[in-house]
Amino acid sequence: MSTPPARRRSALGLERLEVRDVPSFSPFQNPGGLSIAVGDVFPEVAIGAVENEIVVGSGKGEQPYVRVYSLAGVLEAEFLAYEASFTGGVNVALADVVTGDTFQEIITGPGFGGGPVVKVFNPNNRNILRSYLAFEPSFRGGVNVSGGQLNLATASEEIVAAAGFGGGPVVRVFNENGSAFSSFFAYESSFRNGVNVAVGDILSTAGGANAGDEIATGPGESGAPLLKVFGGTGDLRRSYFAFDQADRNGLVVGVGNTENALSDEIFAAAQFTPLTVAPRIRSFNGNSSGQIESDFSPYPAGFTRYINFAAGEVDPFFTIGTPFVNNNAGDLSVVPGEGPTTQAPRIFYGLRGSAAGNNGP
């Protein structure tokens, strides 16, 4: 039996590279890994205000909590996504799965060792809105999750579930009610280290064949860094190596708009980086076939072997009657996958005409 990859360890704070007086916060007591998502899940107190929240999932060794923080690091909600006895971690994502409230729901998938149960939570009351099996009940490799507008015949957004370590490179798309929309192999069916996924409007918004969102994929650990972009039904639209094709460290992917462009960028990093090497993130123009827009190291060599990231606005960015605080472009939140719990992740600001990675140290 193959050995699962080393587990991610971290705690979450905020380090704003251009404003360093913002308080940091740590969502979990133990040095366990976490996943991160950024989006608007709560209504604001001020009428007309728009402000995102930061959602984090616990890592291995902790109870399976999901915690929601304001952009200032204030805990606004927390709940157990799975049984308290499960300590394999929680993957989180955000999407407008249940329409009508204009806010996003929290999607969860268990980490390694958990059954393949995907859940959708109302973040305001923490009630479970949907719950279903993404894969065979016996699968215990974990489920990577994302969400977006992939089925244009429905008003709601869809949930994307991908098998974790030990599973084939299967990506499945579910409609709001849990019915299957599509299922496909992102890589060779013989590959058994899972798939990382992210969803966004990667290609042109001009409509036609590229209308709606797309799915970006990267193979799990030991896979070559082959980044692919699929339509919602599994039609391949882009395929290129994000890093040296001889590497076999897997690929973590993220999607977001940090440039105020018509399409989102794709962010990619090795899923595993040796401690002798500084981790690197590259961003790519979504409409291109591998055009690099930024290439940077968020942390020095020797600090962490794993990083997680999410693209989304992390400043209060619009209130009726007030000007924009910044250029209203998304930012990239980079989280160390392991290391001391006091280490704060870094926020790379996205500015008009510049990929987020260009706005860092």
N, C-alpha and C positions, 0 to 999 in steps of 0.2 A: 504493500500500500504506500502511495506517495505521501510525502510529508508536507503539510500545509505551510505556506509562507509565514515568516515571523509576523507577529501581530503588531498593529500600530499603537503607539503610545503617545499621549499628549494631553494637555489641558488648554483651554481656549482663553485668550485675552485679545486685546486689540492694540496694535501699535500703528498709529497713523503716521506715516513717514513725513508728512508735511506739517502735522499738528500733533506734537508729542505730549500734550497735557491732558489728553483724554484718558480717563481711568481704565485700567485693564480689569478683566474679570476671568475667573476660572470656573467653568461649568461643572467640573467633576473633581472630586477629592483625590482619587487615585490616578496614577500616571497611565491611564488607559487611553486607547486611541479613540477617535471620534470622526464622524462625518459632518459636513456643514452644508447649509443651503441658505440662500438669501432671497427674501421676497416679502410681499405685503400680505400678512395673515390676520392682522388685527385692524379694526377701525381706529382712527385717531380721535383724540379728544376734541381737538380744534376742528370745527366744521370746514370742510374743503381741504384739509391737510392730507398729504400723502407721505407716508414714511414706511420703509421696509423694516423687517425684523430679521434677526439672525437665528436660525434653527440649527441645533446640534444634536447628534445622537451619541450615546455613550459607546465606549469601546470594550474590548475584551477585559474580563475581570471585574466588571461592574454590573449592577442591575441595569436592565435595558430601558434607561430613561431617555426621553426626548425633552429637551429644554428650549424654551423660546426666550430670547433676550431682545431688549430694545437696542438701538444703535449705541446707546451710552453704556451698555453692559448691565442694565437692570433686568433681573429675572422677572418675566411676565407670566410664564406658565411652565409647568412641568407635568409629565405623566409617564407611566410605565406603558411601553408599547407592547410588551410581551410579559409572560410570567416572570415574577421576580426572581425565580431560581435560574433563569437563563442569563448567562454572563458572556455571551459571544459577541456582543456589540449590536448596534443598530445603524443601518444605512437610512438616510433621510433624503427626501426630495420634496419639491413643492409644485403644485399644479392646480388649475381651476377645474377640478374633476367634477364637482357638483355645482352646477350653474345656479345663478340667481342671487348670490350674495356679493358678487364682485371681488371676493377675497379668495386667496388660494388655500387649499387644503394641504395637510401634511401627509405624505406618503412614506411608509416605512417598509423596510425589508430586513430580515434578521441577518446577523453576521454569521461567520463560520460556526457550524454546529447546530444551527437552528433549523427547524422545519421551514419549508418554502411558503410561509404565510405572508402575503402582502396585505397591508392594512391602509385605510384612508381615514384620517382623523379630522374632525372639526376642531380647529385650534382654540376656538372661543369657549367651548364647553368640554373639550377633550373626549367627546363621544366618538365611538367608532361608527363611521358611515358605511364603510365597505370592508369586507374581509374575505379573501379567497386564496386558494392554492395556485401559485404560479407554475409549479412543477410537480412531479410525482411526490406523494407524501413522504416517501423514504429518503428523499434527497436532503442532505445536511451540509451542503457547501455554502449556504448563504445565498442571498438574493440582492443584486445591485439594482437600484431603482432610479427612475427619472420620469418625466411627464411633459406633455405638450400637445399641441393641436396637430394630430396626425390623421384623424378621420374627419375629412371636411364635410361629411354628411351629418355630423352632429355638432351641436353648439358647445358641448362639454369637451374638455381636454382628456387625452388618453394617458394611461399608465404604461410605462415601459419597464419590463422586468428582464434581467439577464442573470444567467446562472453564475454563481460564485465558484470558488476553488473546488476542483474535483468534478465539475459539470462540463458538459460539452458547450461549445460556443453558441448557445441558443439565446436568441432575443425574442421575447414575446410582447405583443402589444394588446392591451385589454381596453375595451370600452368602459364607459362609466359604470355600467351595471355588472362588470366582471366577465362579460362575454368576450370571446377571442376575436380580435380584429385581424391580427396577422402573427405569423411565427416564421422565423428563418434562422439559418446558420450564418453568423457573421464571419467565421473563419472555417478552416478545414474541420470536418466533423470529428476527426481523431484528436483534436486539441482538447485537453481536459483541465485547463486551469482557469476557465471562466472568461467572462467578458465584462469590461467596464463600459458604461453608457452615459451619454448626456444628450439632451434634446434642446433644440432651439431653431430659430429661423436662420439657418446657416447659408442657404443659397438665396439668390435674388428674390425680392418680394414682388417681382413683376407679375407673378401668377403663372398660369399655364401649368406645365408639367412640374414646376417647382413650387407650386402653391402650398401653403401650410408649412409646418416645421419638418425638420429632418432629425435623424438619429446619428450621432457620432459614436464610434466604437473604438476601443483599444483592447488588445488581448491581455489576459492576466499574466502574472509572473511566469517567466521563462519563455514568453512569446516575443517574437520580433515586433518592433515598434511600428506596425502597419496600421495607420489610421484610416478608417473608412467612414463614409457618409452614406446613409441609406434613406430612402423615402419610407413612409410609414408602412408600406406593404412589403418592404424588403428589397426594393429595387436599388441596386448599387449606383451611386451618383458621383462619388469621388473615392479615390484610393491612392495613398502615397505614404512613404515612410517619414515619420515625424523626426526620427533621429537615425543614426547609422543602422542600416538594415542588418548588420552583423550582431547588434546587441540582442540580448535575450532577457531583458529585465521587465517586460510587459509595458503597458501604457495606460496611464490614467488620463481621462479626458474631461473637459469642462467646456461649456458653451455660454457665451454672454456677449453683450454689446458694450464695449468700452470706448467706442469711437463716435457714437451718434451716427453710425453708418446705416445703410438700408438693410444690411445683413449682419448677423452675429459673427464673432470670431470663434475659432476653436482653440482652446488651450490644452496643451499636452505636456506630460512629464513621465519619466520612467516610473513604473510602480515601485521598483526597488532600485536604490542607488547605493553602491558600496560606500562605507564611511570614509574611504580615502578620496572620494570624489564629491564635489559640491553638487547638490541636486540642481537640475536645470528645468526651466519652463520655457516652452516656445508657444507663441500665438501665431495663428495662420489666418489669412484672409479667407473667409468662408466661401466666397465665390470663386476662389482660385483652386488650383490643384497643387497646393503645397507652398504658396507664397508666404514666406516667414515675415511677420511684422514685428516681433520682438523675440529676444533670446537672452535670458537672464538667469542668474542664480539667486533665489530668494534667501538662501542660507549658506553659510560657509561649509566647506568639507569638514567632516567629523562631527557635525551636529545631529543630523538625522538621516535615516535611510528611507524614510517614507514622508510624503507630503500629500495633503488634501487641499482642494481649493474650490471656491465657488465665485462666480461672477455675478455681481448685483450691486446696485447703489447702496452705499453704506453711510451716506449723509442724509439728513432730512433735506429733501430736494424740491419740494413744491408745496406752497400754501397759497390759497387764493388771496390776491392782493399784495403778495410779496414777490420779490425777484427770486430767480434761481440762486441757490447757495453756491453751486458750481455749474459746470456745463451740462449737468443732467446726463452724463454718461455713466455707465456702470463701472464698478471698481472690482478688482480681483483680491479676494481674501485668501491668503495662503497660510495654511496651518501645518506646523511641524507634526509629523506622524509619530514621533517618539522624542523623549528628552525630558528635561526637568519641567515640573508642572508650572513653574513660575515664568517660563518662556512665553512671551506674547507672540502670536502670529502677526504677520505683516499685511498691511492693506496698501495695495498699489493702485493709485488713483487713475481712473480712465478720464482722459480729456479729449476734447474735440480734435480729431485728426491724429491721435496718437494712441497706440496700443498701450494697455495698462502697464505692461512690463517695462516700458520706457520711462515710467514715472516712479522710479524707486531709487535705492541707494546705489 
